[in-house]
């Protein structure tokens, strides 16, 4: 998985021509001042959004706004008239990435009345060509890996059963929810051999590759450049009964290339912004993002842990906007947890708001030491959850089912199962789905040298809330309380204006309060049989009360604060 540091978009400035020595094409970002006099209108969204995208917004009560309006085409034409080549355009950031070998054209563009800023992103293809192999850091093992013997057996799933059954994803499948009708966008560095892989033959023959698009190379195919996307796709869409079955074998997919393997530069992040905008406009329900940005070849753009604040980096801004359009964005935390240079933190866009950030564990719930560390910022904790990314099974492009490691693998396992879950509860909004899954996460024990006891049942920067139990999530969303350990719960009054009373028959329960968007607001241990909780400091709205006993979630209920 590509992890790199990010350019601080707020500090874009005009740079003198003699600062750079460039080999290969030059790329610049041009930001526009406005969308005035655009031929597009909010009253006619069909001109720039698919029917599926419009329906997704309407079903969730999401208004179409000015962010959805495309960049003014006359502004693009103005850049082209100067002789600049358009690489990609972003309507959400209201700008364009252009290519030219004539810096004077950039200076001319800067003087256009509708241009706000110009910025140059250096790409040295000679110096970075040798770095291609670090682009997708997934470690492949042989099928005879040293993982423990499977806990489960199922002749149909084959190698994939353990990693799906850990989440009770097989239960969703047995109920008939395998992703049918859901559209998943996969943004990656390429999909080499996807058009020939045996495990993806069912996907191809059933016509569920809805569209493909290349934002990295300006090419006409995505079936080249890198195999990483193919492996990621196989975890969701693979279908070889008796050998390997993916976690969303009936879903439909958009295959989008946004990463270049010739360099590691900030421009790739803007490629991703255009890619996620395309996914949104096509009506994707979910996006799988098994990539991220921490370190660049041009080190002046390197990004510190402090910059991972959810609203600084271009990709993080775009991921937050995509979530606000009703999509569920699932992002890999990264593979730098053991980075010798000290860059152990997550990368953008996994720091975005209202998304699902995924760390890695193995099938025995052990924390994967390579999984990037998150952070605690106010009430935000990253990663949000974990899934199997340590010795996870995937189909490699030579048609061999083998294990590999990386949060790149934990992410599609999460994305695909969420698609199946959302299919089951198709009337629910993306926010309702996300908050329910967070409430249904079962804690893991971080495997480190320190005493893990304080982290039991507490969201932490290694494994977040834990791994999602989709059966428990189904019970929560179906308003069915699960009673284990002889623990019966009664929460009243609901709605309430200030205080709630929680009655239960267990002396050692734990209480979690979540916001409607899944943020942990409070955590209490050793809640008594009758416990009063003051909600007066919270704003009006909905909150999730989650009760745990014996390290298991035994009840979750929505509370309305009036």
C-alpha positions in Angstrom: 0.0 0.0 0.0 1.4 3.4 -0.9 1.9 5.5 2.2 3.3 9.0 1.9 3.4 12.3 3.6 1.1 15.0 2.4 1.3 18.5 1.0 -0.4 21.1 3.2 -2.9 22.4 0.8 -3.4 25.6 2.9 0.2 26.6 2.2 0.1 26.5 -1.6 2.2 29.4 -2.9 3.7 30.8 -6.0 7.1 29.3 -6.6 9.9 30.9 -8.7 10.9 29.1 -11.8 14.6 28.6 -11.0 13.8 26.5 -7.9 13.2 23.4 -9.9 15.2 21.1 -12.2 12.8 18.8 -13.9 13.1 15.6 -15.9 9.9 14.5 -17.7 6.6 16.3 -17.8 5.9 19.1 -15.3 2.6 19.1 -13.4 0.9 22.0 -11.7 -2.2 22.5 -9.7 -4.4 25.5 -10.6 -7.1 26.6 -8.2 -10.1 28.6 -9.4 -11.7 31.5 -7.6 -15.4 30.5 -8.1 -18.0 28.7 -10.2 -19.7 31.9 -11.5 -21.5 31.9 -14.8 -21.4 28.1 -15.1 -23.8 26.5 -17.5 -24.6 23.9 -14.9 -27.3 24.4 -12.3 -28.5 22.7 -9.1 -32.0 22.4 -10.6 -30.7 20.1 -13.4 -28.3 17.6 -11.7 -28.8 15.1 -14.4 -26.3 17.0 -16.4 -23.4 16.0 -14.1 -24.7 13.2 -11.8 -25.9 9.8 -12.8 -29.4 8.8 -11.9 -28.0 6.4 -9.3 -26.0 9.2 -7.7 -29.1 11.4 -7.5 -31.2 8.5 -6.0 -28.5 7.9 -3.4 -28.7 11.5 -2.2 -32.5 11.5 -2.3 -32.9 8.3 -0.4 -30.7 9.8 2.4 -32.2 13.3 2.4 -28.9 14.8 1.1 -29.2 18.0 -0.9 -27.3 18.7 -4.0 -25.1 21.8 -3.5 -22.5 23.9 -5.2 -19.8 21.4 -4.5 -21.5 19.1 -6.9 -21.4 21.6 -9.7 -18.6 20.9 -12.2 -15.7 23.3 -12.7 -16.7 26.1 -15.1 -15.8 24.7 -18.6 -14.8 28.2 -19.8 -12.1 28.2 -17.1 -10.8 24.9 -18.4 -10.9 26.2 -21.9 -8.9 29.3 -20.8 -6.1 27.1 -19.6 -6.1 25.0 -22.7 -6.0 28.1 -24.9 -2.7 29.0 -23.2 -1.3 25.6 -24.3 -1.7 23.8 -20.9 -2.6 20.1 -21.1 -5.4 19.2 -18.7 -4.5 16.1 -16.6 -7.4 16.0 -14.1 -10.1 18.3 -12.9 -11.6 18.5 -9.4 -15.0 20.0 -8.8 -14.9 19.7 -5.0 -11.6 21.5 -4.8 -12.5 23.7 -7.8 -9.2 23.3 -9.6 -7.3 21.4 -12.2 -4.0 19.6 -12.5 -2.2 20.6 -15.8 0.9 19.5 -17.6 3.4 21.6 -19.5 7.1 21.9 -20.1 6.9 25.6 -20.5 6.8 27.3 -17.1 5.9 30.7 -18.7 2.5 29.2 -19.4 2.0 28.6 -15.7 2.9 32.2 -15.0 0.4 33.3 -17.6 -2.3 31.1 -16.0 -1.6 32.7 -12.7 -2.6 36.1 -14.1 -6.0 34.9 -15.4 -8.8 36.6 -13.4 -10.4 33.4 -12.3 -7.3 31.6 -11.1 -6.7 31.7 -7.4 -3.4 29.9 -7.0 -0.9 27.8 -8.9 1.4 25.2 -7.5 4.0 22.9 -8.9 4.5 19.3 -8.0 7.9 17.9 -8.9 8.1 14.5 -10.6 11.6 13.2 -11.2 11.0 10.1 -13.2 14.7 9.2 -13.4 15.4 9.3 -9.7 12.1 7.6 -8.6 11.9 4.8 -11.1 14.0 2.6 -8.8 11.4 3.2 -6.0 8.5 1.5 -7.8 8.6 -1.6 -5.7 7.8 0.2 -2.5 4.5 1.5 -4.0 2.3 -1.4 -2.9 3.7 -2.9 0.3 1.8 -6.2 0.5 3.9 -9.1 1.7 3.0 -12.4 -0.1 3.4 -15.7 1.7 2.9 -19.2 0.4 -0.3 -21.2 1.0 1.7 -23.1 3.6 2.1 -20.0 5.8 2.7 -20.3 9.5 -0.8 -19.1 10.6 -2.6 -21.3 13.0 -4.9 -24.0 11.7 -8.3 -22.6 10.6 -10.9 -22.5 13.4 -13.7 -23.1 10.8 -14.1 -25.5 7.9 -16.4 -25.0 5.0 -15.9 -26.8 1.7 -17.4 -24.0 -0.4 -15.4 -21.1 1.0 -12.1 -22.9 1.0 -9.2 -20.6 2.1 -11.3 -17.5 2.7 -13.6 -18.9 5.3 -11.7 -18.0 8.4 -11.3 -14.3 7.5 -15.0 -14.0 6.6 -16.3 -16.0 9.5 -14.4 -14.0 12.1 -16.9 -11.2 11.3 -19.9 -13.5 10.9 -19.9 -12.5 7.3 -20.8 -16.1 6.3 -24.0 -15.6 8.2 -24.9 -12.6 6.0 -24.1 -14.8 2.9 -26.3 -17.6 4.2 -29.2 -15.2 4.5 -28.7 -14.3 0.8 -26.8 -11.0 1.2 -23.8 -11.2 -1.0 -23.6 -7.6 -2.2 -26.2 -7.8 -5.0 -27.3 -4.4 -6.1 -24.5 -2.6 -4.3 -21.9 -0.6 -6.3 -18.3 -0.6 -4.9 -15.6 1.8 -6.3 -12.1 0.4 -6.1 -9.4 3.1 -6.3 -5.9 1.6 -6.7 -2.7 1.5 -8.7 -3.8 -0.8 -11.4 -5.7 -4.1 -12.1 -3.2 -6.2 -14.0 -4.7 -9.4 -15.3 -8.2 -8.7 -13.8 -9.5 -9.3 -17.3 -8.0 -12.8 -17.3 -7.9 -14.0 -13.6 -9.8 -17.2 -13.0 -11.3 -16.1 -9.7 -12.8 -13.0 -11.4 -14.3 -14.8 -14.4 -17.7 -14.9 -12.7 -17.5 -11.1 -12.1 -16.6 -10.5 -15.7 -19.1 -12.8 -17.3 -22.0 -11.5 -15.2 -21.3 -7.9 -16.4 -20.7 -6.5 -12.9 -17.6 -4.5 -13.8 -19.8 -1.4 -14.5 -17.1 0.9 -15.7 -13.3 1.5 -15.6 -11.4 4.8 -15.5 -7.7 5.8 -15.4 -6.8 9.1 -13.7 -3.1 8.3 -13.3 -1.8 7.7 -16.8 -4.5 9.2 -19.0 -4.9 5.8 -20.5 -7.7 3.8 -21.9 -7.3 0.7 -19.8 -6.9 -0.1 -16.1 -5.8 -3.7 -16.7 -2.1 -2.8 -16.4 0.6 -1.1 -14.4 0.1 -3.0 -11.1 -1.4 -6.2 -9.7 -2.3 -4.7 -6.3 -5.8 -3.7 -7.4 -6.5 -7.2 -8.7 -5.6 -8.8 -5.4 -7.7 -6.3 -3.5 -10.6 -6.9 -5.9 -10.3 -10.7 -5.5 -10.9 -10.4 -1.7 -14.3 -8.9 -2.5 -15.3 -10.4 -5.9 -13.4 -13.6 -6.1 -15.5 -16.7 -6.8 -14.0 -20.2 -7.0 -16.3 -22.5 -5.1 -14.3 -25.0 -3.1 -11.2 -22.9 -3.3 -11.9 -19.3 -2.5 -15.0 -17.0 -2.3 -14.8 -13.3 -1.8 -16.8 -11.4 0.8 -19.0 -9.6 -1.8 -19.2 -11.9 -4.7 -22.5 -10.5 -6.1 -21.7 -6.8 -5.9 -20.9 -4.6 -8.9 -17.7 -2.7 -9.2 -16.1 0.4 -10.6 -12.3 -0.1 -11.3 -10.4 3.2 -11.0 -6.6 3.7 -11.4 -5.4 6.8 -9.4 -1.9 5.8 -8.4 1.2 6.0 -10.6 4.0 3.5 -10.1 6.6 5.7 -11.8 6.9 8.0 -8.8 5.5 8.9 -5.4 4.4 12.5 -5.6 1.7 14.8 -4.3 0.0 14.9 -7.7 -1.3 11.3 -7.1 -3.3 12.6 -4.2 -5.1 15.0 -6.5 -5.6 12.1 -8.9 -7.4 10.3 -6.1 -9.6 13.4 -5.5 -10.7 13.2 -9.1 -11.2 9.5 -8.9 -13.5 9.7 -5.8 -15.5 12.4 -7.4 -16.0 10.2 -10.4 -17.1 7.3 -8.1 -19.6 9.6 -6.5 -21.0 10.8 -9.8 -21.4 7.3 -11.0 -23.5 6.5 -7.9 -21.1 4.2 -6.0 -22.4 3.2 -2.6 -19.0 2.4 -1.2 -15.4 3.1 -2.0 -12.5 0.8 -1.2 -9.3 2.9 -0.7 -6.4 0.5 -0.1 -3.9 3.3 -0.5 -2.7 6.4 1.4 -0.3 9.3 1.5 2.5 9.9 4.0 6.0 10.1 2.3 6.8 11.6 -1.0 10.0 11.5 -3.2 9.9 15.3 -3.0 10.5 15.5 0.7 9.5 19.1 1.0 5.9 17.8 0.8 6.4 15.2 3.6 3.7 15.3 6.2 4.0 15.0 9.9 1.6 13.1 12.3 0.2 16.5 13.4 -1.0 17.1 9.8 -3.3 14.2 10.0 -6.2 16.3 11.3 -8.9 15.3 8.8 -9.2 18.8 7.2 -5.7 19.7 5.9 -4.9 17.1 3.2 -6.6 17.2 -0.3 -7.5 13.5 -0.2 -8.9 13.8 3.4 -11.0 16.8 2.4 -12.4 14.9 -0.5 -13.0 11.7 1.5 -15.0 13.8 4.0 -17.0 15.4 1.2 -17.6 12.0 -0.4 -19.0 10.7 3.0 -21.3 13.7 3.1 -22.7 12.7 -0.3 -24.0 9.4 1.3 -21.1 7.1 0.4 -19.3 4.8 2.8 -15.6 5.4 2.4 -13.4 2.6 3.7 -9.7 3.4 3.9 -6.6 1.4 4.9 -4.7 2.8 7.9 -1.3 2.0 6.4 1.6 -0.4 6.9 4.2 1.8 8.6 3.7 0.6 12.2 7.3 -0.6 12.3 8.8 2.1 10.1 12.4 2.5 11.0 12.3 6.2 10.2 9.6 6.8 12.8 6.7 7.4 10.4 4.4 5.0 12.2 1.2 7.0 12.0 -1.7 6.6 9.6 -1.8 8.4 6.3 -4.4 10.4 4.5 -7.2 10.0 3.7 -7.6 7.7 6.6 -7.7 10.8 8.9 -10.9 12.1 7.2 -14.1 12.6 9.1 -17.1 10.2 8.9 -15.2 7.4 7.1 -14.2 3.9 8.2 -10.4 3.5 8.8 -9.2 -0.1 8.9 -6.2 -1.5 10.7 -5.0 -5.1 10.5 -5.2 -8.2 12.8 -4.9 -11.9 12.0 -7.7 -14.5 12.2 -6.8 -15.1 15.8 -7.4 -11.4 16.6 -3.8 -10.6 17.1 -2.7 -7.0 16.3 -0.5 -6.9 13.2 2.7 -5.0 14.2 3.0 -3.4 10.7 -0.4 -1.8 10.9 0.0 2.0 11.2 -0.8 3.7 14.5 -3.7 6.0 14.7 -4.4 8.9 17.1 -6.8 10.3 19.5 -8.0 13.8 18.5 -10.7 15.1 20.7 -13.3 12.4 20.5 -11.9 10.9 17.3 -10.0 7.7 17.6 -8.1 6.1 14.6 -8.2 3.5 13.3 -11.9 3.0 13.7 -11.9 -0.8 13.4 -9.7 -3.7 12.3 -10.0 -6.7 10.0 -7.9 -9.6 8.8 -4.9 -8.2 7.0 -2.1 -10.3 8.5 -1.8 -13.6 6.6 -5.0 -12.9 4.7 -5.9 -14.9 1.7 -6.2 -13.4 -1.7 -5.9 -14.4 -5.4 -2.6 -13.4 -6.8 -2.6 -12.6 -10.5 -1.0 -15.9 -11.4 -4.2 -17.6 -10.2 -2.7 -18.8 -7.0 -4.6 -18.5 -3.7 -2.0 -17.5 -1.1 -1.7 -15.4 2.0 -0.4 -11.9 2.2 -0.2 -9.1 4.7 -1.1 -5.5 4.6 -4.0 -3.2 5.7 -4.6 -3.2 1.9 -6.2 -6.6 2.5 -8.0 -5.8 5.7 -9.8 -2.9 3.9 -11.6 -4.8 1.1 -12.6 -7.5 3.5 -14.3 -4.7 5.5 -15.7 -3.0 2.4 -17.2 -6.1 0.9 -18.9 -7.2 4.1 -20.3 -3.7 4.7 -21.8 -3.9 1.2 -23.6 -7.1 2.1 -24.8 -5.6 5.4 -26.1 -2.5 3.6 -27.8 -4.7 1.1 -29.7 -6.3 4.0 -30.6 -2.9 5.5 -30.9 -1.0 2.2 -33.3 1.5 3.6 -30.8 2.8 6.1 -28.5 5.8 5.5 -24.7 5.5 5.3 -24.5 7.2 8.7 -26.9 4.7 10.3 -24.9 1.8 8.8 -21.6 3.2 9.9 -22.6 4.0 13.5 -24.2 0.6 13.9 -21.0 -1.2 12.7 -18.9 0.9 15.2 -21.3 -0.1 18.0 -21.0 -3.7 16.9 -17.2 -3.9 17.1 -15.8 -6.5 19.4 -12.5 -5.4 21.2 -9.2 -7.1 20.5 -6.1 -7.2 22.8 -3.1 -5.3 21.3 0.0 -7.5 21.3 2.7 -5.3 22.7 5.1 -5.4 25.6 3.1 -3.1 27.8 0.3 -4.4 30.0 -2.7 -4.7 27.7 -5.3 -4.6 30.5 -6.1 -0.9 30.3 -7.0 -1.3 26.6 -9.5 -4.1 27.0 -12.8 -2.9 25.7 -11.4 0.6 25.2 -10.9 2.0 21.7 -7.1 2.5 21.1 -4.7 3.7 18.4 -3.7 0.2 17.3 -7.0 -1.7 16.9 -9.6 1.0 17.3 -12.9 -0.4 18.5 -12.0 -3.9 17.4 -13.4 -6.1 14.6 -17.0 -5.8 13.4 -19.4 -8.6 14.3 -22.0 -8.4 11.5 -24.5 -10.6 13.4 -24.4 -8.3 16.3 -24.8 -5.4 14.0 -27.9 -7.0 12.5 -29.4 -7.4 15.9 -28.7 -3.8 16.8 -30.2 -2.4 13.6 -33.1 -4.7 13.9 -33.8 -3.3 17.4 -33.2 -6.8 18.9 -31.2 -6.7 22.1 -28.8 -9.5 22.7 -28.7 -10.7 26.3 -25.6 -12.7 27.3 -24.2 -13.3 30.8 -27.7 -13.0 32.1 -27.6 -9.3 31.5 -31.0 -7.6 30.9 -31.1 -3.9 30.1 -33.7 -1.2 30.4 -32.8 2.4 29.4 -35.3 5.2 30.1 -36.7 7.8 29.5 -36.3 7.9 25.8 -36.5 10.5 24.4 -35.0 12.5 27.2 -34.1 16.1 28.0 -31.1 15.6 30.2 -30.8 12.3 32.2 -31.3 8.6 31.4 -31.4 5.7 33.8 -29.8 2.4 32.9 -31.1 -0.6 34.7 -29.3 -4.0 34.3 -28.7 -7.1 36.3 -24.9 -7.1 36.1 -22.5 -5.4 38.5 -19.6 -5.1 36.1 -21.0 -3.7 32.9 -19.2 -1.1 30.8 -20.9 1.9 29.1 -20.0 3.5 25.7 -21.6 6.7 24.4 -21.3 7.2 20.6 -22.4 10.2 18.5 -24.6 9.6 15.5 -21.6 9.6 13.2 -19.8 6.9 15.3 -17.5 9.1 17.5 -16.8 7.8 21.0 -18.0 10.5 23.4 -17.6 8.8 26.8 -16.6 5.5 28.3 -17.4 4.2 31.8 -16.3 1.1 33.6 -18.0 -0.9 36.4 -21.5 0.6 35.8 -23.9 -0.6 38.6 -27.2 -2.2 38.4 -29.0 1.2 38.3 -26.9 3.9 36.8 -27.9 7.5 36.0 -26.1 9.2 33.1 -26.3 13.0 32.5 -26.8 14.0 28.9 -27.2 17.7 29.6 -23.8 18.6 28.2 -24.7 17.1 24.8 -26.4 18.9 22.0 -29.9 17.8 20.9 -29.9 14.8 18.6 -29.4 11.0 18.5 -26.8 9.1 20.4 -25.9 5.4 20.7 -25.7 3.8 24.1 -23.6 0.6 24.0 -23.4 -1.8 27.0 -20.7 -4.4 27.4 -20.3 -7.2 29.9 -17.5 -9.7 30.0 -15.8 -7.9 27.1 -18.9 -8.6 24.9 -21.4 -6.1 23.7 -24.7 -7.1 25.2 -27.0 -4.3 24.1 -27.0 -1.1 22.0 -29.8 1.4 21.8 -30.4 4.7 20.2 -31.2 7.6 22.6 -32.8 10.8 21.5 -31.7 14.0 23.4 -34.5 16.6 23.0 
